[in-house]
């Protein structure tokens, strides 16, 4: 346990520390005896402590008395004894936390939680109408389904002041397209939202027709400046689904940062990248683009050519670019040649990360072309290049590139990762 100052307390409850009820009773007493008018921030971590409903009751009795609390973060990750009944205590405490502006709750792998618990939790959240930042994680909870996601969506109706929202509900139970569509229908109430993070990885099934609904509802977030969408290891996301998502993204004219992770989405290919590029081209205020197509075997040269043209069209605003093509094994020098041509035009680029790991079809020619394109950059500060397992690329070529690029006036850091003689190696100017 650590008291940082009179306004901020942080507690990490370690596995094996003792009986959960006793620990939470002690916490309750500490909180009740604290200077309630001063405590503004409370951070509790019960990871793997297996806190019980009874212990949580004591904890929430202490928290509910903190009438000046503005930020609350509680990690219940791997607390497998918590059940739906725990939300009754959370609900009771939330009634008295009118000053709360930031809330983070992590229920990852709390395996006894169900949709009924999400219903009660949604009602609890609805009491916190002054929230500006909300982060919820219920990943890997098999009893939470589409209905649970719908309940969480209903709570969004109350959050007209919410500026930042993150939901991680990956690898749960039977979450399908109807839950995703119903959840996103409530986006229209988030009039103040500027930052959105959603992790829908490993959903059981979501037809593209339902993802069309999500894309349509995304258009409602007209004030959005930053978005992160994670859809990893999906067998339902196709090129048509990516097109529907793109249709929603292109309406977000204020967007400055976009991060899309489609790792191991087996049905995503060049047509999807072409559609995504069309959507991105509309984002004239974009400063940061991060795209991850790792292990998307359908991504080949034509898709990279479309994206490269998109990057060129955004040259006036783009400052940070990350492109992860790990194990997109059909990509060749032809695709990366178009990327090199695009990089010539990105005069304002400051940070560049390229992952070409396991691209057996690319040669020294690709990297020499990229190096030549970057030589004229006057703002580039950081470069990270990963070419591990690219067996046609030589270490001599990489060392030459590293020497050339680190001499750029603006350059602060160059990192190049590769294999040589079965060893992992890194070239760095630090």
C-alpha positions as a Python dict, from the first residue, in 0.01 Angstrom:
ca = {
    (1, 'X'): (0, 0, 0),
    (2, 'X'): (121, 347, -76),
    (3, 'X'): (-14, 689, 0),
    (4, 'X'): (136, 919, -262),
    (5, 'X'): (-4, 1233, -102),
    (6, 'X'): (-319, 1351, 70),
    (7, 'X'): (-504, 1369, -260),
    (8, 'X'): (-382, 1050, -431),
    (9, 'X'): (-365, 696, -291),
    (10, 'X'): (-243, 383, -467),
    (11, 'X'): (-281, 29, -335),
    (12, 'X'): (-154, -294, -488),
    (13, 'X'): (-292, -600, -312),
    (14, 'X'): (-59, -890, -390),
    (15, 'X'): (-169, -1251, -433),
    (16, 'X'): (-107, -1442, -110),
    (17, 'X'): (-102, -1131, 107),
    (18, 'X'): (-378, -1264, 330),
    (19, 'X'): (-753, -1309, 369),
    (20, 'X'): (-946, -1087, 126),
    (21, 'X'): (-1210, -994, 383),
    (22, 'X'): (-951, -882, 635),
    (23, 'X'): (-758, -678, 379),
    (24, 'X'): (-1072, -505, 252),
    (25, 'X'): (-1188, -432, 606),
    (26, 'X'): (-853, -266, 670),
    (27, 'X'): (-889, -68, 349),
    (28, 'X'): (-1241, 35, 450),
    (29, 'X'): (-1111, 168, 783),
    (30, 'X'): (-826, 353, 613),
    (31, 'X'): (-1065, 517, 372),
    (32, 'X'): (-1321, 604, 639),
    (33, 'X'): (-1052, 760, 855),
    (34, 'X'): (-894, 954, 568),
    (35, 'X'): (-937, 1323, 509),
    (36, 'X'): (-1241, 1277, 288),
    (37, 'X'): (-1251, 1632, 166),
    (38, 'X'): (-900, 1601, 18),
    (39, 'X'): (-875, 1256, -144),
    (40, 'X'): (-919, 1303, -520),
    (41, 'X'): (-764, 992, -675),
    (42, 'X'): (-776, 626, -569),
    (43, 'X'): (-606, 338, -754),
    (44, 'X'): (-661, -21, -634),
    (45, 'X'): (-510, -335, -787),
    (46, 'X'): (-648, -674, -678),
    (47, 'X'): (-498, -876, -963),
    (48, 'X'): (-523, -1249, -880),
    (49, 'X'): (-613, -1167, -520),
    (50, 'X'): (-949, -1345, -560),
    (51, 'X'): (-1148, -1085, -376),
    (52, 'X'): (-1496, -1206, -271),
    (53, 'X'): (-1835, -1034, -282),
    (54, 'X'): (-1822, -988, 95),
    (55, 'X'): (-1480, -828, 76),
    (56, 'X'): (-1596, -600, -206),
    (57, 'X'): (-1889, -490, 10),
    (58, 'X'): (-1648, -361, 277),
    (59, 'X'): (-1435, -191, 14),
    (60, 'X'): (-1724, -8, -148),
    (61, 'X'): (-1853, 108, 191),
    (62, 'X'): (-1525, 288, 235),
    (63, 'X'): (-1520, 429, -116),
    (64, 'X'): (-1874, 563, -107),
    (65, 'X'): (-1778, 806, 169),
    (66, 'X'): (-1514, 979, -47),
    (67, 'X'): (-1740, 1261, -152),
    (68, 'X'): (-1460, 1454, -326),
    (69, 'X'): (-1324, 1159, -525),
    (70, 'X'): (-1263, 1249, -889),
    (71, 'X'): (-1071, 948, -1021),
    (72, 'X'): (-1125, 582, -932),
    (73, 'X'): (-940, 284, -1080),
    (74, 'X'): (-993, -76, -962),
    (75, 'X'): (-831, -382, -1118),
    (76, 'X'): (-1021, -706, -1048),
    (77, 'X'): (-835, -907, -1313),
    (78, 'X'): (-849, -1283, -1243),
    (79, 'X'): (-1067, -1234, -934),
    (80, 'X'): (-1266, -1550, -1004),
    (81, 'X'): (-1483, -1541, -691),
    (82, 'X'): (-1667, -1223, -787),
    (83, 'X'): (-2024, -1287, -902),
    (84, 'X'): (-2306, -1075, -1040),
    (85, 'X'): (-2407, -989, -682),
    (86, 'X'): (-2092, -774, -655),
    (87, 'X'): (-2255, -511, -874),
    (88, 'X'): (-2514, -445, -603),
    (89, 'X'): (-2237, -304, -382),
    (90, 'X'): (-2086, -108, -669),
    (91, 'X'): (-2427, 35, -752),
    (92, 'X'): (-2482, 147, -394),
    (93, 'X'): (-2146, 323, -382),
    (94, 'X'): (-2190, 497, -718),
    (95, 'X'): (-2502, 670, -589),
    (96, 'X'): (-2283, 888, -370),
    (97, 'X'): (-1988, 958, -600),
    (98, 'X'): (-2126, 1267, -768),
    (99, 'X'): (-1782, 1424, -805),
    (100, 'X'): (-1634, 1129, -1000),
    (101, 'X'): (-1497, 1229, -1340),
    (102, 'X'): (-1273, 931, -1430),
    (103, 'X'): (-1352, 561, -1381),
    (104, 'X'): (-1150, 250, -1473),
    (105, 'X'): (-1279, -98, -1391),
    (106, 'X'): (-1108, -416, -1507),
    (107, 'X'): (-1298, -746, -1479),
    (108, 'X'): (-1080, -953, -1713),
    (109, 'X'): (-1125, -1326, -1659),
    (110, 'X'): (-1373, -1278, -1373),
    (111, 'X'): (-1535, -1595, -1500),
    (112, 'X'): (-1850, -1595, -1286),
    (113, 'X'): (-1986, -1269, -1425),
    (114, 'X'): (-2283, -1297, -1664),
    (115, 'X'): (-2515, -1083, -1873),
    (116, 'X'): (-2735, -1025, -1567),
    (117, 'X'): (-2438, -869, -1395),
    (118, 'X'): (-2379, -645, -1696),
    (119, 'X'): (-2740, -531, -1671),
    (120, 'X'): (-2694, -426, -1309),
    (121, 'X'): (-2356, -273, -1391),
    (122, 'X'): (-2511, -67, -1670),
    (123, 'X'): (-2761, 80, -1426),
    (124, 'X'): (-2480, 161, -1187),
    (125, 'X'): (-2283, 343, -1454),
    (126, 'X'): (-2587, 545, -1548),
    (127, 'X'): (-2570, 720, -1212),
    (128, 'X'): (-2230, 873, -1293),
    (129, 'X'): (-2351, 1137, -1536),
    (130, 'X'): (-2056, 1366, -1472),
    (131, 'X'): (-1799, 1118, -1604),
    (132, 'X'): (-1552, 1248, -1860),
    (133, 'X'): (-1336, 935, -1887),
    (134, 'X'): (-1456, 573, -1871),
    (135, 'X'): (-1254, 254, -1921),
    (136, 'X'): (-1411, -92, -1888),
    (137, 'X'): (-1251, -432, -1949),
    (138, 'X'): (-1452, -756, -1939),
    (139, 'X'): (-1226, -962, -2165),
    (140, 'X'): (-1228, -1342, -2160),
    (141, 'X'): (-1549, -1377, -1962),
    (142, 'X'): (-1732, -1662, -2134),
    (143, 'X'): (-2077, -1596, -1983),
    (144, 'X'): (-2101, -1245, -2125),
    (145, 'X'): (-2277, -1246, -2462),
    (146, 'X'): (-2439, -1003, -2704),
    (147, 'X'): (-2705, -924, -2446),
    (148, 'X'): (-2440, -809, -2200),
    (149, 'X'): (-2293, -582, -2467),
    (150, 'X'): (-2639, -439, -2533),
    (151, 'X'): (-2680, -358, -2163),
    (152, 'X'): (-2345, -177, -2158),
    (153, 'X'): (-2454, 21, -2461),
    (154, 'X'): (-2766, 140, -2283),
    (155, 'X'): (-2557, 310, -2016),
    (156, 'X'): (-2403, 536, -2284),
    (157, 'X'): (-2728, 729, -2307),
    (158, 'X'): (-2640, 905, -1980),
    (159, 'X'): (-2290, 1019, -2076),
    (160, 'X'): (-2339, 1346, -2261),
    (161, 'X'): (-2019, 1483, -2100),
    (162, 'X'): (-1800, 1180, -2169),
    (163, 'X'): (-1480, 1272, -2354),
    (164, 'X'): (-1288, 942, -2350),
    (165, 'X'): (-1433, 590, -2364),
    (166, 'X'): (-1255, 253, -2381),
    (167, 'X'): (-1422, -89, -2387),
    (168, 'X'): (-1236, -419, -2408),
    (169, 'X'): (-1480, -705, -2450),
    (170, 'X'): (-1264, -941, -2654),
    (171, 'X'): (-1272, -1321, -2633),
    (172, 'X'): (-1604, -1333, -2448),
    (173, 'X'): (-1899, -1566, -2508),
    (174, 'X'): (-2146, -1563, -2796),
    (175, 'X'): (-2110, -1198, -2891),
    (176, 'X'): (-2245, -1153, -3242),
    (177, 'X'): (-2341, -877, -3483),
    (178, 'X'): (-2672, -794, -3319),
    (179, 'X'): (-2497, -701, -2994),
    (180, 'X'): (-2242, -486, -3173),
    (181, 'X'): (-2511, -308, -3372),
    (182, 'X'): (-2731, -247, -3068),
    (183, 'X'): (-2433, -122, -2866),
    (184, 'X'): (-2325, 128, -3132),
    (185, 'X'): (-2676, 270, -3175),
    (186, 'X'): (-2609, 465, -2856),
    (187, 'X'): (-2312, 653, -3004),
    (188, 'X'): (-2548, 938, -3088),
    (189, 'X'): (-2570, 1027, -2719),
    (190, 'X'): (-2193, 1078, -2683),
    (191, 'X'): (-2196, 1438, -2798),
    (192, 'X'): (-1868, 1530, -2622),
    (193, 'X'): (-1664, 1220, -2707),
    (194, 'X'): (-1313, 1286, -2839),
    (195, 'X'): (-1136, 951, -2784),
    (196, 'X'): (-1272, 599, -2847),
    (197, 'X'): (-1105, 260, -2791),
    (198, 'X'): (-1285, -65, -2875),
    (199, 'X'): (-1146, -419, -2863),
    (200, 'X'): (-1377, -669, -3033),
    (201, 'X'): (-1120, -939, -3098),
    (202, 'X'): (-1219, -1303, -3136),
    (203, 'X'): (-1593, -1239, -3164),
    (204, 'X'): (-1782, -1556, -3243),
    (205, 'X'): (-1963, -1425, -3550),
    (206, 'X'): (-2049, -1087, -3699),
    (207, 'X'): (-2195, -1079, -4052),
    (208, 'X'): (-2094, -783, -4266),
    (209, 'X'): (-2455, -663, -4276),
    (210, 'X'): (-2434, -599, -3901),
    (211, 'X'): (-2094, -435, -3927),
    (212, 'X'): (-2262, -201, -4172),
    (213, 'X'): (-2476, -87, -3880),
    (214, 'X'): (-2167, -22, -3669),
    (215, 'X'): (-2008, 184, -3947),
    (216, 'X'): (-2327, 382, -3990),
    (217, 'X'): (-2350, 456, -3618),
    (218, 'X'): (-1984, 557, -3606),
    (219, 'X'): (-2074, 863, -3811),
    (220, 'X'): (-2258, 1002, -3507),
    (221, 'X'): (-1927, 1068, -3326),
    (222, 'X'): (-1865, 1393, -3510),
    (223, 'X'): (-1633, 1536, -3241),
    (224, 'X'): (-1402, 1235, -3233),
    (225, 'X'): (-1028, 1311, -3252),
    (226, 'X'): (-876, 973, -3169),
    (227, 'X'): (-993, 617, -3241),
    (228, 'X'): (-843, 274, -3172),
    (229, 'X'): (-1026, -34, -3302),
    (230, 'X'): (-883, -380, -3235),
    (231, 'X'): (-1029, -678, -3421),
    (232, 'X'): (-771, -955, -3398),
    (233, 'X'): (-803, -1321, -3494),
    (234, 'X'): (-1137, -1270, -3663),
    (235, 'X'): (-1296, -1505, -3915),
    (236, 'X'): (-1598, -1280, -3967),
    (237, 'X'): (-1435, -954, -4076),
    (238, 'X'): (-1415, -945, -4456),
    (239, 'X'): (-1332, -684, -4718),
    (240, 'X'): (-1697, -578, -4722),
    (241, 'X'): (-1690, -529, -4346),
    (242, 'X'): (-1379, -315, -4378),
    (243, 'X'): (-1556, -108, -4642),
    (244, 'X'): (-1849, -49, -4405),
    (245, 'X'): (-1612, 59, -4131),
    (246, 'X'): (-1438, 294, -4375),
    (247, 'X'): (-1771, 455, -4465),
    (248, 'X'): (-1812, 554, -4102),
    (249, 'X'): (-1455, 672, -4054),
    (250, 'X'): (-1454, 909, -4350),
    (251, 'X'): (-1727, 1120, -4187),
    (252, 'X'): (-1512, 1194, -3881),
    (253, 'X'): (-1358, 1513, -4015),
    (254, 'X'): (-1193, 1614, -3686),
    (255, 'X'): (-1005, 1287, -3647),
    (256, 'X'): (-634, 1337, -3576),
    (257, 'X'): (-527, 987, -3471),
    (258, 'X'): (-640, 650, -3602),
    (259, 'X'): (-515, 309, -3491),
    (260, 'X'): (-660, -3, -3655),
    (261, 'X'): (-542, -353, -3562),
    (262, 'X'): (-662, -635, -3787),
    (263, 'X'): (-400, -894, -3689),
    (264, 'X'): (-474, -1241, -3828),
    (265, 'X'): (-805, -1148, -3991),
    (266, 'X'): (-800, -1425, -4249),
    (267, 'X'): (-1062, -1276, -4484),
    (268, 'X'): (-913, -927, -4509),
    (269, 'X'): (-736, -862, -4838),
    (270, 'X'): (-659, -603, -5103),
    (271, 'X'): (-1020, -501, -5165),
    (272, 'X'): (-1052, -418, -4797),
    (273, 'X'): (-734, -206, -4802),
    (274, 'X'): (-858, -27, -5112),
    (275, 'X'): (-1184, 62, -4937),
    (276, 'X'): (-1001, 168, -4621),
    (277, 'X'): (-771, 392, -4822),
    (278, 'X'): (-1073, 573, -4967),
    (279, 'X'): (-1200, 643, -4616),
    (280, 'X'): (-865, 759, -4485),
    (281, 'X'): (-818, 1002, -4773),
    (282, 'X'): (-1107, 1209, -4636),
    (283, 'X'): (-935, 1271, -4303),
    (284, 'X'): (-758, 1596, -4383),
    (285, 'X'): (-670, 1669, -4017),
    (286, 'X'): (-509, 1331, -3951),
    (287, 'X'): (-169, 1342, -3781),
    (288, 'X'): (-119, 980, -3675),
    (289, 'X'): (-199, 659, -3864),
    (290, 'X'): (-122, 313, -3724),
    (291, 'X'): (-230, 12, -3928),
    (292, 'X'): (-165, -351, -3836),
    (293, 'X'): (-229, -622, -4096),
    (294, 'X'): (-1, -883, -3941),
    (295, 'X'): (-67, -1235, -4073),
    (296, 'X'): (-336, -1111, -4313),
    (297, 'X'): (-230, -1344, -4593),
    (298, 'X'): (-470, -1180, -4842),
    (299, 'X'): (-278, -850, -4828),
    (300, 'X'): (-45, -826, -5127),
    (301, 'X'): (114, -561, -5352),
    (302, 'X'): (-211, -406, -5491),
    (303, 'X'): (-333, -335, -5138),
    (304, 'X'): (-5, -167, -5042),
    (305, 'X'): (-17, 43, -5359),
    (306, 'X'): (-365, 173, -5263),
    (307, 'X'): (-254, 258, -4909),
    (308, 'X'): (60, 432, -5036),
    (309, 'X'): (-146, 661, -5256),
    (310, 'X'): (-364, 739, -4956),
    (311, 'X'): (-59, 838, -4749),
    (312, 'X'): (52, 1074, -5028),
    (313, 'X'): (-288, 1244, -5026),
    (314, 'X'): (-251, 1308, -4652),
    (315, 'X'): (102, 1447, -4676),
    (316, 'X'): (8, 1794, -4554),
    (317, 'X'): (-99, 1670, -4207),
    (318, 'X'): (61, 1327, -4146),
    (319, 'X'): (332, 1324, -3876),
    (320, 'X'): (334, 965, -3745),
    (321, 'X'): (298, 650, -3955),
    (322, 'X'): (310, 288, -3841),
    (323, 'X'): (255, 5, -4089),
    (324, 'X'): (278, -354, -3970),
    (325, 'X'): (288, -612, -4249),
    (326, 'X'): (441, -898, -4052),
    (327, 'X'): (401, -1228, -4234),
    (328, 'X'): (205, -1084, -4530),
    (329, 'X'): (418, -1320, -4731),
    (330, 'X'): (295, -1231, -5082),
    (331, 'X'): (425, -873, -5066),
    (332, 'X'): (721, -804, -5294),
    (333, 'X'): (948, -518, -5399),
    (334, 'X'): (670, -391, -5625),
    (335, 'X'): (444, -307, -5331),
    (336, 'X'): (721, -144, -5131),
    (337, 'X'): (832, 59, -5432),
    (338, 'X'): (497, 240, -5417),
    (339, 'X'): (548, 298, -5045),
    (340, 'X'): (891, 447, -5113),
    (341, 'X'): (740, 689, -5365),
    (342, 'X'): (479, 792, -5109),
    (343, 'X'): (741, 855, -4839),
    (344, 'X'): (910, 1110, -5065),
    (345, 'X'): (603, 1330, -5029),
    (346, 'X'): (560, 1302, -4651),
    (347, 'X'): (768, 1608, -4572),
    (348, 'X'): (615, 1658, -4228),
    (349, 'X'): (669, 1301, -4108),
    (350, 'X'): (837, 1279, -3764),
    (351, 'X'): (795, 915, -3664),
    (352, 'X'): (799, 613, -3895),
    (353, 'X'): (764, 247, -3797),
    (354, 'X'): (768, -27, -4060),
    (355, 'X'): (742, -397, -3982),
    (356, 'X'): (834, -613, -4280),
    (357, 'X'): (922, -917, -4071),
    (358, 'X'): (898, -1251, -4258),
    (359, 'X'): (840, -1089, -4599),
    (360, 'X'): (1044, -1336, -4798),
    (361, 'X'): (966, -1164, -5128),
    (362, 'X'): (1142, -834, -5059),
    (363, 'X'): (1508, -762, -5130),
    (364, 'X'): (1772, -497, -5064),
    (365, 'X'): (1615, -296, -5346),
    (366, 'X'): (1306, -221, -5134),
    (367, 'X'): (1499, -91, -4836),
    (368, 'X'): (1742, 109, -5048),
    (369, 'X'): (1442, 273, -5211),
    (370, 'X'): (1291, 363, -4874),
    (371, 'X'): (1625, 500, -4756),
    (372, 'X'): (1657, 719, -5064),
    (373, 'X'): (1304, 851, -5011),
    (374, 'X'): (1375, 946, -4650),
    (375, 'X'): (1702, 1124, -4724),
    (376, 'X'): (1515, 1437, -4816),
    (377, 'X'): (1315, 1442, -4496),
    (378, 'X'): (1371, 1751, -4283),
    (379, 'X'): (1151, 1656, -3987),
    (380, 'X'): (1198, 1280, -3939),
    (381, 'X'): (1310, 1213, -3581),
    (382, 'X'): (1247, 844, -3520),
    (383, 'X'): (1267, 542, -3748),
    (384, 'X'): (1203, 180, -3650),
    (385, 'X'): (1245, -86, -3917),
    (386, 'X'): (1194, -459, -3856),
    (387, 'X'): (1315, -698, -4127),
    (388, 'X'): (1362, -1013, -3921),
    (389, 'X'): (1335, -1331, -4128),
    (390, 'X'): (1365, -1144, -4460),
    (391, 'X'): (1620, -1383, -4606),
    (392, 'X'): (1692, -1177, -4920),
    (393, 'X'): (1803, -870, -4724),
    (394, 'X'): (2168, -848, -4623),
    (395, 'X'): (2319, -699, -4309),
    (396, 'X'): (2560, -497, -4524),
    (397, 'X'): (2266, -320, -4685),
    (398, 'X'): (2108, -250, -4346),
    (399, 'X'): (2426, -107, -4195),
    (400, 'X'): (2464, 122, -4495),
    (401, 'X'): (2106, 245, -4457),
    (402, 'X'): (2151, 302, -4085),
    (403, 'X'): (2463, 510, -4143),
    (404, 'X'): (2291, 717, -4411),
    (405, 'X'): (1975, 792, -4216),
    (406, 'X'): (2130, 868, -3878),
    (407, 'X'): (2314, 1156, -4043),
    (408, 'X'): (1990, 1341, -4110),
    (409, 'X'): (1988, 1667, -3915),
    (410, 'X'): (1648, 1602, -3760),
    (411, 'X'): (1704, 1233, -3679),
    (412, 'X'): (1718, 1136, -3312),
    (413, 'X'): (1677, 759, -3321),
    (414, 'X'): (1721, 487, -3583),
    (415, 'X'): (1649, 123, -3496),
    (416, 'X'): (1677, -163, -3744),
    (417, 'X'): (1598, -520, -3638),
    (418, 'X'): (1715, -823, -3835),
    (419, 'X'): (1851, -1176, -3811),
    (420, 'X'): (2208, -1272, -3890),
    (421, 'X'): (2349, -1622, -3846),
    (422, 'X'): (2028, -1723, -3666),
    (423, 'X'): (2074, -1443, -3411),
    (424, 'X'): (1849, -1144, -3344),
    (425, 'X'): (2036, -822, -3409),
    (426, 'X'): (1965, -452, -3381),
    (427, 'X'): (2131, -151, -3533),
    (428, 'X'): (2080, 169, -3335),
    (429, 'X'): (2235, 513, -3327),
    (430, 'X'): (2188, 541, -2949),
}
